Amino acid sequence: MKLQTPAIAPTQQQPYIPIKKSTVEPANLVAYWFKDSDGKLFRRWVPESTF
């Protein structure tokens, strides 16, 4: 699956905007907001170590 464009315009200092950190195991997850091809917002949980 290709990575969608972040919903909030990225900056050079912080290209991804983490929304909320989860305490769920096994990984420390961060929610990122994205827009799909229809312009609808959706949230994807990724391991904090990804970025």
N, CA, C, O and CB atoms as a CASP TS submission, in Angstrom:
PFRMAT TS
TARGET T0000
AUTHOR 0000-0000-0000
METHOD Language model
MODEL 1
PARENT N/A
ATOM      1  N   MET     1       0.845  -1.201   0.000  1.00  0.00           N
ATOM      2  CA  MET     1       0.000   0.000   0.000  1.00  0.00           C
ATOM      3  C   MET     1       0.877   1.247   0.000  1.00  0.00           C
ATOM      4  O   MET     1       1.796   1.368   0.810  1.00  0.00           O
ATOM      5  CB  MET     1      -0.954   0.008   1.228  1.00  0.00           C
ATOM      6  N   LYS     2       0.591   2.163  -0.904  1.00  0.00           N
ATOM      7  CA  LYS     2       1.433   3.355  -0.966  1.00  0.00           C
ATOM      8  C   LYS     2       1.071   4.340   0.140  1.00  0.00           C
ATOM      9  O   LYS     2      -0.074   4.419   0.585  1.00  0.00           O
ATOM     10  CB  LYS     2       1.302   4.029  -2.334  1.00  0.00           C
ATOM     11  N   LEU     3       2.077   5.080   0.564  1.00  0.00           N
ATOM     12  CA  LEU     3       1.878   6.036   1.648  1.00  0.00           C
ATOM     13  C   LEU     3       1.082   7.233   1.148  1.00  0.00           C
ATOM     14  O   LEU     3       1.384   7.798   0.097  1.00  0.00           O
ATOM     15  CB  LEU     3       3.230   6.492   2.228  1.00  0.00           C
ATOM     16  N   GLN     4       0.064   7.612   1.909  1.00  0.00           N
ATOM     17  CA  GLN     4      -0.775   8.742   1.524  1.00  0.00           C
ATOM     18  C   GLN     4      -0.130  10.056   1.969  1.00  0.00           C
ATOM     19  O   GLN     4       0.741  10.074   2.839  1.00  0.00           O
ATOM     20  CB  GLN     4      -2.188   8.601   2.132  1.00  0.00           C
ATOM     21  N   THR     5      -0.572  11.144   1.361  1.00  0.00           N
ATOM     22  CA  THR     5      -0.073  12.458   1.745  1.00  0.00           C
ATOM     23  C   THR     5      -0.610  12.829   3.124  1.00  0.00           C
ATOM     24  O   THR     5      -1.805  12.681   3.379  1.00  0.00           O
ATOM     25  CB  THR     5      -0.471  13.525   0.697  1.00  0.00           C
ATOM     26  N   PRO     6       0.255  13.307   4.013  1.00  0.00           N
ATOM     27  CA  PRO     6      -0.221  13.712   5.342  1.00  0.00           C
ATOM     28  C   PRO     6      -1.310  14.774   5.237  1.00  0.00           C
ATOM     29  O   PRO     6      -1.270  15.635   4.359  1.00  0.00           O
ATOM     30  CB  PRO     6       0.943  14.240   6.191  1.00  0.00           C
ATOM     31  N   ALA     7      -2.281  14.701   6.141  1.00  0.00           N
ATOM     32  CA  ALA     7      -3.405  15.631   6.107  1.00  0.00           C
ATOM     33  C   ALA     7      -2.954  17.055   6.407  1.00  0.00           C
ATOM     34  O   ALA     7      -3.493  18.022   5.867  1.00  0.00           O
ATOM     35  CB  ALA     7      -4.478  15.202   7.105  1.00  0.00           C
ATOM     36  N   ILE     8      -1.949  17.165   7.281  1.00  0.00           N
ATOM     37  CA  ILE     8      -1.396  18.475   7.612  1.00  0.00           C
ATOM     38  C   ILE     8      -0.116  18.656   6.810  1.00  0.00           C
ATOM     39  O   ILE     8       0.717  17.752   6.746  1.00  0.00           O
ATOM     40  CB  ILE     8      -1.127  18.616   9.152  1.00  0.00           C
ATOM     41  N   ALA     9       0.038  19.821   6.202  1.00  0.00           N
ATOM     42  CA  ALA     9       1.203  20.054   5.355  1.00  0.00           C
ATOM     43  C   ALA     9       2.493  19.799   6.130  1.00  0.00           C
ATOM     44  O   ALA     9       2.702  20.380   7.195  1.00  0.00           O
ATOM     45  CB  ALA     9       1.187  21.485   4.803  1.00  0.00           C
ATOM     46  N   PRO    10       3.358  18.933   5.600  1.00  0.00           N
ATOM     47  CA  PRO    10       4.594  18.619   6.315  1.00  0.00           C
ATOM     48  C   PRO    10       5.575  19.780   6.305  1.00  0.00           C
ATOM     49  O   PRO    10       5.565  20.614   5.399  1.00  0.00           O
ATOM     50  CB  PRO    10       5.246  17.396   5.711  1.00  0.00           C
ATOM     51  N   THR    11       6.406  19.819   7.307  1.00  0.00           N
ATOM     52  CA  THR    11       7.470  20.815   7.360  1.00  0.00           C
ATOM     53  C   THR    11       8.796  20.085   7.375  1.00  0.00           C
ATOM     54  O   THR    11       8.845  18.889   7.663  1.00  0.00           O
ATOM     55  CB  THR    11       7.326  21.744   8.605  1.00  0.00           C
ATOM     56  N   GLN    12       9.867  20.789   7.069  1.00  0.00           N
ATOM     57  CA  GLN    12      11.178  20.150   7.071  1.00  0.00           C
ATOM     58  C   GLN    12      11.577  19.740   8.480  1.00  0.00           C
ATOM     59  O   GLN    12      12.288  18.752   8.662  1.00  0.00           O
ATOM     60  CB  GLN    12      12.231  21.086   6.474  1.00  0.00           C
ATOM     61  N   GLN    13      11.127  20.490   9.472  1.00  0.00           N
ATOM     62  CA  GLN    13      11.482  20.175  10.850  1.00  0.00           C
ATOM     63  C   GLN    13      10.725  18.947  11.346  1.00  0.00           C
ATOM     64  O   GLN    13      11.290  18.114  12.055  1.00  0.00           O
ATOM     65  CB  GLN    13      11.198  21.370  11.759  1.00  0.00           C
ATOM     66  N   GLN    14       9.468  18.832  10.981  1.00  0.00           N
ATOM     67  CA  GLN    14       8.645  17.713  11.444  1.00  0.00           C
ATOM     68  C   GLN    14       7.731  17.249  10.309  1.00  0.00           C
ATOM     69  O   GLN    14       6.592  17.702  10.199  1.00  0.00           O
ATOM     70  CB  GLN    14       7.807  18.118  12.694  1.00  0.00           C
ATOM     71  N   PRO    15       8.239  16.340   9.461  1.00  0.00           N
ATOM     72  CA  PRO    15       7.477  15.929   8.285  1.00  0.00           C
ATOM     73  C   PRO    15       6.206  15.160   8.620  1.00  0.00           C
ATOM     74  O   PRO    15       5.273  15.130   7.817  1.00  0.00           O
ATOM     75  CB  PRO    15       8.338  15.093   7.400  1.00  0.00           C
ATOM     76  N   TYR    16       6.158  14.538   9.799  1.00  0.00           N
ATOM     77  CA  TYR    16       4.958  13.811  10.212  1.00  0.00           C
ATOM     78  C   TYR    16       4.458  14.378  11.525  1.00  0.00           C
ATOM     79  O   TYR    16       5.250  14.711  12.407  1.00  0.00           O
ATOM     80  CB  TYR    16       5.240  12.294  10.344  1.00  0.00           C
ATOM     81  N   ILE    17       3.145  14.487  11.656  1.00  0.00           N
ATOM     82  CA  ILE    17       2.564  15.060  12.868  1.00  0.00           C
ATOM     83  C   ILE    17       1.909  13.947  13.679  1.00  0.00           C
ATOM     84  O   ILE    17       0.833  13.474  13.314  1.00  0.00           O
ATOM     85  CB  ILE    17       1.530  16.175  12.521  1.00  0.00           C
ATOM     86  N   PRO    18       2.541  13.519  14.777  1.00  0.00           N
ATOM     87  CA  PRO    18       1.932  12.494  15.614  1.00  0.00           C
ATOM     88  C   PRO    18       0.741  13.055  16.382  1.00  0.00           C
ATOM     89  O   PRO    18       0.819  14.156  16.928  1.00  0.00           O
ATOM     90  CB  PRO    18       2.962  11.916  16.584  1.00  0.00           C
ATOM     91  N   ILE    19      -0.350  12.315  16.430  1.00  0.00           N
ATOM     92  CA  ILE    19      -1.571  12.775  17.078  1.00  0.00           C
ATOM     93  C   ILE    19      -1.626  12.309  18.527  1.00  0.00           C
ATOM     94  O   ILE    19      -1.886  13.103  19.431  1.00  0.00           O
ATOM     95  CB  ILE    19      -2.798  12.277  16.316  1.00  0.00           C
ATOM     96  N   LYS    20      -1.384  11.037  18.742  1.00  0.00           N
ATOM     97  CA  LYS    20      -1.521  10.497  20.083  1.00  0.00           C
ATOM     98  C   LYS    20      -0.645   9.266  20.239  1.00  0.00           C
ATOM     99  O   LYS    20      -0.584   8.415  19.352  1.00  0.00           O
ATOM    100  CB  LYS    20      -2.986  10.158  20.386  1.00  0.00           C
ATOM    101  N   LYS    21       0.026   9.184  21.366  1.00  0.00           N
ATOM    102  CA  LYS    21       0.823   7.992  21.634  1.00  0.00           C
ATOM    103  C   LYS    21      -0.017   6.994  22.412  1.00  0.00           C
ATOM    104  O   LYS    21      -0.744   7.353  23.338  1.00  0.00           O
ATOM    105  CB  LYS    21       2.116   8.347  22.412  1.00  0.00           C
ATOM    106  N   SER    22       0.098   5.746  22.018  1.00  0.00           N
ATOM    107  CA  SER    22      -0.682   4.682  22.637  1.00  0.00           C
ATOM    108  C   SER    22       0.162   3.930  23.651  1.00  0.00           C
ATOM    109  O   SER    22       1.379   3.818  23.501  1.00  0.00           O
ATOM    110  CB  SER    22      -1.224   3.719  21.574  1.00  0.00           C
ATOM    111  N   THR    23      -0.488   3.420  24.674  1.00  0.00           N
ATOM    112  CA  THR    23       0.205   2.607  25.662  1.00  0.00           C
ATOM    113  C   THR    23       0.009   1.122  25.368  1.00  0.00           C
ATOM    114  O   THR    23       0.384   0.267  26.170  1.00  0.00           O
ATOM    115  CB  THR    23      -0.290   2.943  27.076  1.00  0.00           C
ATOM    116  N   VAL    24      -0.575   0.828  24.226  1.00  0.00           N
ATOM    117  CA  VAL    24      -0.861  -0.555  23.849  1.00  0.00           C
ATOM    118  C   VAL    24       0.432  -1.290  23.511  1.00  0.00           C
ATOM    119  O   VAL    24       1.281  -0.769  22.789  1.00  0.00           O
ATOM    120  CB  VAL    24      -1.833  -0.602  22.654  1.00  0.00           C
ATOM    121  N   GLU    25       0.572  -2.490  24.033  1.00  0.00           N
ATOM    122  CA  GLU    25       1.705  -3.349  23.682  1.00  0.00           C
ATOM    123  C   GLU    25       1.359  -4.121  22.402  1.00  0.00           C
ATOM    124  O   GLU    25       0.178  -4.237  22.074  1.00  0.00           O
ATOM    125  CB  GLU    25       2.053  -4.336  24.857  1.00  0.00           C
ATOM    126  N   PRO    26       2.337  -4.648  21.675  1.00  0.00           N
ATOM    127  CA  PRO    26       3.752  -4.687  22.041  1.00  0.00           C
ATOM    128  C   PRO    26       4.531  -3.448  21.633  1.00  0.00           C
ATOM    129  O   PRO    26       5.591  -3.167  22.192  1.00  0.00           O
ATOM    130  CB  PRO    26       4.390  -5.882  21.431  1.00  0.00           C
ATOM    131  N   ALA    27       4.013  -2.709  20.665  1.00  0.00           N
ATOM    132  CA  ALA    27       4.764  -1.559  20.156  1.00  0.00           C
ATOM    133  C   ALA    27       4.172  -0.265  20.682  1.00  0.00           C
ATOM    134  O   ALA    27       2.970  -0.177  20.933  1.00  0.00           O
ATOM    135  CB  ALA    27       4.774  -1.550  18.620  1.00  0.00           C
ATOM    136  N   ASN    28       5.019   0.734  20.846  1.00  0.00           N
ATOM    137  CA  ASN    28       4.545   2.069  21.203  1.00  0.00           C
ATOM    138  C   ASN    28       4.071   2.734  19.915  1.00  0.00           C
ATOM    139  O   ASN    28       4.883   3.121  19.074  1.00  0.00           O
ATOM    140  CB  ASN    28       5.673   2.922  21.917  1.00  0.00           C
ATOM    141  N   LEU    29       2.753   2.866  19.764  1.00  0.00           N
ATOM    142  CA  LEU    29       2.194   3.317  18.499  1.00  0.00           C
ATOM    143  C   LEU    29       1.869   4.805  18.518  1.00  0.00           C
ATOM    144  O   LEU    29       1.557   5.383  19.560  1.00  0.00           O
ATOM    145  CB  LEU    29       0.950   2.523  18.170  1.00  0.00           C
ATOM    146  N   VAL    30       1.952   5.407  17.334  1.00  0.00           N
ATOM    147  CA  VAL    30       1.583   6.807  17.165  1.00  0.00           C
ATOM    148  C   VAL    30       0.548   6.878  16.047  1.00  0.00           C
ATOM    149  O   VAL    30       0.701   6.233  15.009  1.00  0.00           O
ATOM    150  CB  VAL    30       2.839   7.702  16.845  1.00  0.00           C
ATOM    151  N   ALA    31      -0.493   7.656  16.260  1.00  0.00           N
ATOM    152  CA  ALA    31      -1.530   7.807  15.236  1.00  0.00           C
ATOM    153  C   ALA    31      -1.179   8.968  14.319  1.00  0.00           C
ATOM    154  O   ALA    31      -0.871  10.063  14.790  1.00  0.00           O
ATOM    155  CB  ALA    31      -2.921   8.027  15.883  1.00  0.00           C
ATOM    156  N   TYR    32      -1.224   8.737  13.030  1.00  0.00           N
ATOM    157  CA  TYR    32      -0.992   9.788  12.048  1.00  0.00           C
ATOM    158  C   TYR    32      -2.251   9.956  11.210  1.00  0.00           C
ATOM    159  O   TYR    32      -2.888   8.976  10.824  1.00  0.00           O
ATOM    160  CB  TYR    32       0.239   9.461  11.150  1.00  0.00           C
ATOM    161  N   TRP    33      -2.605  11.221  10.931  1.00  0.00           N
ATOM    162  CA  TRP    33      -3.770  11.486  10.088  1.00  0.00           C
ATOM    163  C   TRP    33      -3.325  11.597   8.635  1.00  0.00           C
ATOM    164  O   TRP    33      -2.322  12.245   8.334  1.00  0.00           O
ATOM    165  CB  TRP    33      -4.502  12.781  10.540  1.00  0.00           C
ATOM    166  N   PHE    34      -4.070  10.966   7.740  1.00  0.00           N
ATOM    167  CA  PHE    34      -3.793  11.033   6.315  1.00  0.00           C
ATOM    168  C   PHE    34      -5.081  11.361   5.572  1.00  0.00           C
ATOM    169  O   PHE    34      -6.176  11.238   6.121  1.00  0.00           O
ATOM    170  CB  PHE    34      -3.182   9.703   5.803  1.00  0.00           C
ATOM    171  N   LYS    35      -4.936  11.784   4.306  1.00  0.00           N
ATOM    172  CA  LYS    35      -6.101  11.941   3.439  1.00  0.00           C
ATOM    173  C   LYS    35      -6.049  10.857   2.372  1.00  0.00           C
ATOM    174  O   LYS    35      -4.992  10.562   1.815  1.00  0.00           O
ATOM    175  CB  LYS    35      -6.146  13.367   2.791  1.00  0.00           C
ATOM    176  N   ASP    36      -7.217  10.268   2.098  1.00  0.00           N
ATOM    177  CA  ASP    36      -7.258   9.284   1.023  1.00  0.00           C
ATOM    178  C   ASP    36      -7.513   9.994  -0.310  1.00  0.00           C
ATOM    179  O   ASP    36      -7.561  11.222  -0.371  1.00  0.00           O
ATOM    180  CB  ASP    36      -8.352   8.214   1.296  1.00  0.00           C
ATOM    181  N   SER    37      -7.675   9.207  -1.366  1.00  0.00           N
ATOM    182  CA  SER    37      -7.826   9.789  -2.701  1.00  0.00           C
ATOM    183  C   SER    37      -9.097  10.623  -2.827  1.00  0.00           C
ATOM    184  O   SER    37      -9.199  11.466  -3.718  1.00  0.00           O
ATOM    185  CB  SER    37      -7.830   8.692  -3.749  1.00  0.00           C
ATOM    186  N   ASP    38     -10.068  10.394  -1.939  1.00  0.00           N
ATOM    187  CA  ASP    38     -11.312  11.166  -1.966  1.00  0.00           C
ATOM    188  C   ASP    38     -11.240  12.408  -1.081  1.00  0.00           C
ATOM    189  O   ASP    38     -12.198  13.176  -0.990  1.00  0.00           O
ATOM    190  CB  ASP    38     -12.474  10.293  -1.527  1.00  0.00           C
ATOM    191  N   GLY    39     -10.082  12.597  -0.424  1.00  0.00           N
ATOM    192  CA  GLY    39      -9.931  13.752   0.447  1.00  0.00           C
ATOM    193  C   GLY    39     -10.474  13.530   1.845  1.00  0.00           C
ATOM    194  O   GLY    39     -10.541  14.464   2.645  1.00  0.00           O
ATOM    195  N   LYS    40     -10.867  12.286   2.148  1.00  0.00           N
ATOM    196  CA  LYS    40     -11.374  11.984   3.488  1.00  0.00           C
ATOM    197  C   LYS    40     -10.214  11.673   4.425  1.00  0.00           C
ATOM    198  O   LYS    40      -9.238  11.027   4.044  1.00  0.00           O
ATOM    199  CB  LYS    40     -12.366  10.798   3.448  1.00  0.00           C
ATOM    200  N   LEU    41     -10.346  12.148   5.655  1.00  0.00           N
ATOM    201  CA  LEU    41      -9.298  11.887   6.634  1.00  0.00           C
ATOM    202  C   LEU    41      -9.406  10.465   7.168  1.00  0.00           C
ATOM    203  O   LEU    41     -10.502   9.956   7.400  1.00  0.00           O
ATOM    204  CB  LEU    41      -9.374  12.895   7.787  1.00  0.00           C
ATOM    205  N   PHE    42      -8.258   9.837   7.357  1.00  0.00           N
ATOM    206  CA  PHE    42      -8.252   8.563   8.058  1.00  0.00           C
ATOM    207  C   PHE    42      -6.997   8.481   8.909  1.00  0.00           C
ATOM    208  O   PHE    42      -6.017   9.184   8.664  1.00  0.00           O
ATOM    209  CB  PHE    42      -8.328   7.373   7.064  1.00  0.00           C
ATOM    210  N   ARG    43      -7.041   7.617   9.908  1.00  0.00           N
ATOM    211  CA  ARG    43      -5.959   7.531  10.880  1.00  0.00           C
ATOM    212  C   ARG    43      -5.241   6.199  10.721  1.00  0.00           C
ATOM    213  O   ARG    43      -5.873   5.156  10.557  1.00  0.00           O
ATOM    214  CB  ARG    43      -6.493   7.695  12.321  1.00  0.00           C
ATOM    215  N   ARG    44      -3.933   6.245  10.771  1.00  0.00           N
ATOM    216  CA  ARG    44      -3.150   5.020  10.680  1.00  0.00           C
ATOM    217  C   ARG    44      -2.206   4.951  11.866  1.00  0.00           C
ATOM    218  O   ARG    44      -1.500   5.911  12.174  1.00  0.00           O
ATOM    219  CB  ARG    44      -2.366   4.953   9.344  1.00  0.00           C
ATOM    220  N   TRP    45      -2.203   3.794  12.529  1.00  0.00           N
ATOM    221  CA  TRP    45      -1.313   3.597  13.672  1.00  0.00           C
ATOM    222  C   TRP    45      -0.024   2.962  13.187  1.00  0.00           C
ATOM    223  O   TRP    45      -0.039   1.943  12.497  1.00  0.00           O
ATOM    224  CB  TRP    45      -1.982   2.718  14.764  1.00  0.00           C
ATOM    225  N   VAL    46       1.092   3.578  13.555  1.00  0.00           N
ATOM    226  CA  VAL    46       2.394   3.056  13.151  1.00  0.00           C
ATOM    227  C   VAL    46       3.301   2.985  14.368  1.00  0.00           C
ATOM    228  O   VAL    46       3.145   3.783  15.292  1.00  0.00           O
ATOM    229  CB  VAL    46       3.030   3.934  12.041  1.00  0.00           C
ATOM    230  N   PRO    47       4.246   2.050  14.392  1.00  0.00           N
ATOM    231  CA  PRO    47       5.198   1.995  15.503  1.00  0.00           C
ATOM    232  C   PRO    47       6.018   3.274  15.567  1.00  0.00           C
ATOM    233  O   PRO    47       6.410   3.819  14.535  1.00  0.00           O
ATOM    234  CB  PRO    47       6.127   0.778  15.364  1.00  0.00           C
ATOM    235  N   GLU    48       6.275   3.751  16.776  1.00  0.00           N
ATOM    236  CA  GLU    48       7.009   4.997  16.953  1.00  0.00           C
ATOM    237  C   GLU    48       8.385   4.917  16.313  1.00  0.00           C
ATOM    238  O   GLU    48       8.905   5.925  15.837  1.00  0.00           O
ATOM    239  CB  GLU    48       7.138   5.332  18.431  1.00  0.00           C
ATOM    240  N   SER    49       8.983   3.720  16.298  1.00  0.00           N
ATOM    241  CA  SER    49      10.325   3.554  15.749  1.00  0.00           C
ATOM    242  C   SER    49      10.371   3.730  14.234  1.00  0.00           C
ATOM    243  O   SER    49      11.452   3.866  13.661  1.00  0.00           O
ATOM    244  CB  SER    49      10.859   2.195  16.115  1.00  0.00           C
ATOM    245  N   THR    50       9.195   3.730  13.572  1.00  0.00           N
ATOM    246  CA  THR    50       9.159   3.889  12.120  1.00  0.00           C
ATOM    247  C   THR    50       9.737   5.237  11.711  1.00  0.00           C
ATOM    248  O   THR    50      10.382   5.355  10.669  1.00  0.00           O
ATOM    249  CB  THR    50       7.722   3.748  11.598  1.00  0.00           C
ATOM    250  N   PHE    51       9.502   6.246  12.534  1.00  0.00           N
ATOM    251  CA  PHE    51       9.998   7.574  12.221  1.00  0.00           C
ATOM    252  C   PHE    51      11.052   7.986  13.222  1.00  0.00           C
ATOM    253  O   PHE    51      11.597   9.085  13.127  1.00  0.00           O
ATOM    254  CB  PHE    51       8.860   8.586  12.199  1.00  0.00           C
TER
END
